[in-house]
């Protein structure tokens, strides 16, 4: 059935792309000082192949793992997953309104040209892109309804926390007290109820 093929495809995509995405941002943020010295060209020559290797490895390993963990079609879960995925699209588009492609790919992170942001979603959470990623991953896992998908989402949460920790060390070094103050007022990925940081708040590109 088409729905079973779709669920399997979503599950394998989650299994392969989440580790590659986490590897990408850990490599970028964890070694940003070095990448700035060598420039964008050498950076992509190292980072992109490394992430493709990670993706290929999980893709090759994931087929059998995902297939054996099928929990069956659950249309209620599927519908809820579609709703969460739609929410992630809205979050992503609102974030993209404030970012250009170079910033989204980390080019400005490497060149040192990234700027603090203080409007829109960045007044609510420091890392709206990671929030969008988590919401999308949960939605995809619900649509796929494979044990392997839920396992990967469970691994994603601490992995995002690690990426944020590594990234924010560099942000504090780069922006100093401005970012430290922003971090005390605005949550990382889970927005608080009520008003955001307001015009005086500052945000960053991820």
C-alpha positions in Angstrom: 0.0 0.0 0.0 1.1 3.6 -0.7 0.7 4.6 3.0 3.0 1.8 4.1 5.6 2.8 1.5 5.3 6.5 2.6 5.7 5.6 6.3 8.7 3.5 5.6 10.3 6.3 3.5 9.7 8.8 6.2 11.2 6.5 8.8 14.3 5.9 6.7 14.7 9.6 6.0 14.6 10.4 9.7 17.1 7.7 10.5 19.5 9.0 7.9 19.1 12.8 8.0 19.0 13.5 11.7 22.5 12.2 12.5 23.9 13.9 9.4 22.3 17.3 10.3 23.6 17.1 13.9 27.1 16.2 12.6 26.9 19.2 10.2 26.2 21.8 13.0 28.6 20.2 15.5 31.4 20.4 12.9 30.5 24.0 12.0 30.1 25.3 15.5 32.6 23.1 17.2 35.5 24.2 14.9 34.3 27.6 13.8 37.6 29.3 14.7 39.5 27.0 12.4 36.9 27.3 9.6 37.2 31.1 9.7 41.0 30.8 9.2 40.7 28.5 6.2 37.6 30.0 4.6 34.3 28.6 3.3 35.8 26.6 0.4 37.9 24.2 2.5 35.2 24.1 5.1 32.6 22.6 2.7 35.3 20.3 1.3 35.6 18.7 4.7 32.2 19.1 6.3 29.9 18.2 3.4 31.6 14.8 2.6 31.8 14.0 6.3 28.1 14.5 6.6 27.3 12.5 3.5 29.3 9.6 4.9 27.3 9.8 8.1 24.1 9.9 6.1 25.1 7.0 3.8 26.1 4.9 6.8 22.8 5.4 8.6 20.8 5.0 5.4 22.5 1.6 4.7 22.1 0.5 8.3 18.6 2.0 8.6 16.7 0.0 6.0 16.6 -3.2 7.9 16.4 -1.5 11.3 13.4 0.6 10.3 11.6 -2.3 8.6 11.9 -4.5 11.7 10.5 -1.8 13.9 7.2 -1.1 12.0 4.4 -0.5 14.5 1.7 -0.4 11.8 -0.5 2.3 10.3 -2.2 4.5 12.8 -4.3 7.2 11.0 -4.9 9.2 14.2 -1.1 9.4 14.8 -0.6 10.1 11.1 -3.1 13.0 11.2 -1.4 14.4 14.3 2.0 14.1 12.6 0.8 16.0 9.6 -0.5 18.8 11.8 2.9 19.0 13.6 4.7 19.0 10.3 2.5 21.8 9.1 3.4 23.8 12.2 7.1 23.2 11.6 6.7 24.6 8.1 5.1 27.7 9.5 7.9 28.1 12.0 10.5 27.5 9.4 9.0 30.1 7.0 8.8 32.7 9.7 12.4 32.1 10.6 13.5 32.2 6.9 11.9 35.7 6.7 14.7 36.9 9.0 17.5 34.9 7.4 19.2 34.8 4.1 20.5 31.5 2.5 24.1 32.2 3.5 23.2 32.6 7.1 21.0 29.4 7.1 23.9 27.4 5.7 26.4 28.8 8.2 28.4 30.7 5.6 28.2 33.9 7.7 29.0 31.9 10.8 32.3 31.0 9.1 33.0 34.5 7.6 32.2 36.2 10.9 29.5 38.3 9.3 26.5 36.9 11.2 24.5 39.4 13.3 22.4 39.3 16.3 18.6 39.4 15.7 16.0 40.8 18.0 12.7 40.6 16.2 10.1 37.9 15.3 10.6 34.4 16.7 14.0 35.4 18.0 12.2 37.4 20.7 10.5 34.2 21.8 13.3 31.6 21.5 17.0 31.8 20.9 17.0 29.0 18.4 13.7 28.8 16.4 15.3 26.7 13.7 16.0 23.9 16.2 12.5 24.3 17.5 11.2 23.8 14.0 13.5 20.8 13.5 12.2 19.1 16.7 8.6 19.7 15.8 9.1 18.4 12.3 10.9 15.3 13.5 8.2 14.5 16.0 5.6 14.9 13.3 7.5 12.7 10.8 7.9 10.1 13.5 4.2 10.0 14.3 3.4 9.7 10.6 6.0 6.9 10.1 5.1 5.1 13.4 8.2 3.0 13.4 10.1 2.3 16.6 13.3 3.4 14.9 11.8 6.8 14.2 10.8 7.4 17.8 14.3 6.2 18.9 15.9 8.8 16.5 13.7 11.6 17.8 14.6 10.6 21.4 18.3 10.9 20.4 17.6 14.2 18.7 16.6 16.0 21.8 19.9 15.6 23.7 21.8 16.1 20.5 20.2 19.5 19.9 21.1 20.4 23.5 24.7 19.5 22.7 24.7 21.6 19.6 23.2 24.5 21.4 25.8 24.2 24.2 28.7 24.2 21.7 27.2 27.0 19.6 26.5 29.3 22.5 30.0 29.0 23.8 31.1 30.7 20.6 28.3 33.2 20.7 29.2 34.4 24.1 32.8 34.8 23.0 31.7 36.7 19.9 29.0 38.9 21.4 29.9 39.0 25.0 27.5 40.5 27.5 24.9 41.2 24.9 24.4 37.5 24.3 24.8 36.6 27.9 22.0 39.0 28.8 19.8 37.7 25.9 20.3 34.2 27.1 19.0 35.0 30.6 15.8 36.5 29.2 14.9 34.3 26.3 14.6 30.5 26.5 16.5 28.3 24.1 13.8 26.4 22.2 10.6 26.2 24.3 8.9 29.6 24.2 7.4 31.0 27.5 3.8 32.1 27.6 3.3 35.8 27.5 5.4 38.5 26.0 8.8 37.8 24.4 12.1 39.6 24.8 10.7 42.8 23.3 12.6 45.4 21.2 15.7 45.2 23.5 16.1 41.5 23.1 18.7 40.0 20.8 18.7 36.8 18.9 21.0 34.8 16.6 20.7 33.0 13.4 20.0 29.4 14.4 
